[in-house]
């Protein structure tokens, strides 16, 4: 495969990653809103649970759409790698940034959450591409 073909493939995969991520954002924000506004759960606990809901959602879509060409082997092992890497980066990144944005900058928790998601996105793509769904 030429450099140009690899770059095109990476670009298409990035677009797929973001399409799945958009669904994950909806899951995360809806979960956060229900937990925070509906059930009055602390915003940091609600953020952690909402991120995990999005991580699970995203894994199954990435497995069947974004990295379908790399689906050989154990799905359970990939899920564990995904949850331990991008899941941890997302949870830690979201909780740390949420605390700074909400408690420090007095930002609305939903707006703060959108900003934290965008911040963690590129790192999650790279870890997923190079480690979780490693391929040729």
N, C-alpha and C positions, 0 to 999 in steps of 0.2 A: 504494500500500500504506500502510495506517495505521501509526501508531507502535506500536500494540498488536500488529498482525500482524508487523511487523518484529522486535519483541521476542520474540514467540513463535517466529518462524523462527530467530532467533539462539539461543534456548534449545534448540530441537530440534537445531540444528547443533552446539552445545556438547556435548549428550548424545552425538551421533554421534561427535564428536571424541574424547570420553573413552572410548567403546566401542572405537574403533580404537586409542586409546592404551593401553588395557588389554592388547590383543593385543601391542602394541609393547613394553610392560613385560615381558611373558612372554618375548618374543624377546630383549630386552636382558638380562634376568636369566639366562636359560638360556645365552646366549652368554658372558656374563661368568663364570658358574660354570664352564663348560667351559674357557674360556681360562685362568682363574685357578687353579681347583682341579685341573682335568684336565691342562692343559698347562703349568702353572706360569709363565704369562706375568705380567709385572709388572702390578700392579693398575691403574695409570694407562694403560698401553698397552691392556690388556684392556678397560678402560672405554671408551676411544676407539673401539675396534673394535666393541664391543657396542652403543654408541650409534649408530654408522653402520649396523649391521644393523637396528636398530629404525627409524631414519630411512627407510631403503629400504622396509621393510615398511609403515610408516605412510603413506608417500607413495602407494603403489599402492592402499591401502584408502581413503585420503582422496579420491583421484581417482575411485574407483568407488562411493563411498558418501557420505562427508561432504559433498563439494562436487560431486556428480554434476551438479547443475544449472548448474555453471559450467565444464563440461569442453570448451567450444569452444576451438579454437586448438591450439597445439603442446604436446603432453604432455611432450616432451623439454625445451622451454623452461621449463615449470612445474616439472619435476623438478629442473632446474638451479637455479631460484629457490628451491625448497624446500630443497635440499641446502645452498645457499649461505647461507640465512637461518636457518631453524629447525635445520638440521643443524649449522651453526656455533654457534648459540646453545646447542644441546644439548651438543655436544662440549665447547666451552669451559666452559660452566656446570657440566657434569658433572665434568670433570677438576679444575677449581678447587675445587668443593665437595667432591668425593671426597678431594682432598688434605687439605682442612681437617678433614673428618669422620674420615678413616682415620688420617692421620699426626698430625693435631693433637689430635683428640678420642679417638683410639684406638677408634673404632667399627668394628663388623663391616662388611666391604666390601659385603655384600648389603643390609644395613639402610641403610647410607650411600647406596647407589645408589637405593633407593626414595625416600629423602628428596630427593635431587637431582632425580629425575624429577618429583616433585610441584612442586618449586620452579620448574622450567623450563616447566611445562605451560601456564600462562596466557599467558605471552609468546609461546610457539609458536602458540597458537590465534589470538591477535590478528594476528601477522605473517602467518600462513597465510590468514586471512580477508580482511585488508586488502591484502595484497600478492601472495602466491602464487596464490591462487584469487580474485583481485579480481573483483567482480561488481557487479551493480546493487543 
